Amino acid sequence: PVITEDTTSLVEKIILNRIRSKAWDDVERVVKPNVNPYEYKKKLLLDQEKSKKSLAEIYEEEYLKQQKKDTDKEEEFPEHTDIREKMEEIFTLLDALSNYHYTPNMASAEVKIQSNMPAVTMEEATPISVTDASLLAPQEILAAVRGELQGKTELTQTDKKRERRHKKSIQKKKAQAQEQKLRENLKRAGNGRKLDAKTTLNVVKKAVKSGQVKLLDGQQHKVVKSSQSFFKQLQESTKVNVKGKKLDKNKKNNCDGKFSASKLLL
C-alpha cells in the first residue's frame, strides 16, 4: 500500500489499542526446568538378574501370546452368531422368492487348524534333504592309517621291510583261501559230483608244480577241427615213423659191416 498520513495514523491507532488491551503477539518466554539427570536414571528400573529361560522358550511365549491375541479378536458372543445365522436364512429365502439366480454362491466356512506345538519343533534346525554320508565323520568313512604318511623316497629300510611283510601276509592269506576252496571242491567231487573247468585247471597246475604230472608239447594235444587237418597230421606222423625205422636199419647195417671187416682182417 501507498504510505500516506492516513495509513500511518491508522497503524499507530492499532498499536495503541493493542498496548491498552495487552494483546501481544510475541513468543512467550519459557524457563528451562532444572532436572537432575541422576533422577531420570532412577526412574528406569532394569532387571539385572540373568534370565532363567532359554531363547527358544522366550520365542515360544511370544508366539503363543500372538496366537492368543488373534483368537481373542476372532471370538464373538454366541447371541451375535445366532442373529447372523438367522439373518442369513431369511436373506436366502427372500432371494429365492425374488432374484436367487443373480446372487453368488454362499461362501463356505474356512477350516482353521491350530497346532499347539512349540515353535522349536515346528522349525527344525537341520534341513530335511540330508544324506547319511554327510553326517559321518572322516574316521567313520575311511579307516585311520597307522603312523605318519610317508612317500616312497622317505621310507627307511625298516619301513620297506614292514611293507613287504604286510604284502606277503596278504598273499599268504589269499593262497590259503584258494587252497581251502580247492579242497572243498575236491571233497564235493569225491562224493560223485563233477568238477568245473576252473577247479580242474587249478588241480592240474598244482600237480605240475609239485612234479607229479608232466605236460606234453602243444602240438601233441591239439584238437583236430577238420578232416583235412586230421589226414595231414596222420601223414606227418607216418613219415616220422618211416624215417625213424630207416635210421634204425642203417645203424644196424653199419654195425654189421664193421663187424665183418674186422673178422676178415683177423
Secondary structure, DSSP 4 states (H G I P E B T S, - for coil): ----HHHHHHHHHHHHHHHHHT---SPPP-PPP---HHHHHHH-----SPP-S-HHHHHHHHHHHHHHHHHHHH---HHHHHHHHHHHHHHHHHHHHS-GGGSPPPPPPPP-------HHHHS-SS-SS--HHHHS-HHHHSPPPSS----TTT--HHHHHHHHHHHHHHHHHHHHHHHHHHHHHHHHHHTTPPPPHHHHHHHHHHHHHHTS--PPPTTTTPPP-SHHHHHHHHHHHHHHHHHHHHHHHHHHHHHHHHHHHHHHH-
